Amino acid sequence: MTQAQEKNTRTLVGRVVSDKRAKTVTVLIERRSKHELYGKIVATSRKYHAHDEKGEYKMGDVVEIAEGRPLSKTKSWVVTRLVQKAEAV
C-alpha cells in the first residue's frame, strides 16, 4: 500500500494533457452528472497540476492522482499510478 491509500485521501483518475513543466503533469478530470433542474447529463471538466518526480508520465496517459500536502502555489496532488499507457500514433 502507498501512503495515499493508507491515509484515506481523495483520488481521481484522469488523462495527462500536458507534461511540459519540470516534475509536473497537468491532468484533466472529466465528470458527468445530472443537471439538477433539467435532468440532462452534463459533462464538466477540471485540470489539476500533479507532482511527477521522475517525469515518467507523458501526454495521453491515464493516471490516478491523490491529494497531498501543498507542493507549490498550484500543486497539491501527486501521481500515484499509471492506469493506461497512451497508444502510439
Summary of the structure (lengths in Angstrom):
residues: 89
radius of gyration: 14.3
end to end distance: 34.0
largest distance: 45.3
contacts: 214
relative contact order: 0.28
helix: 4%
strand: 52%
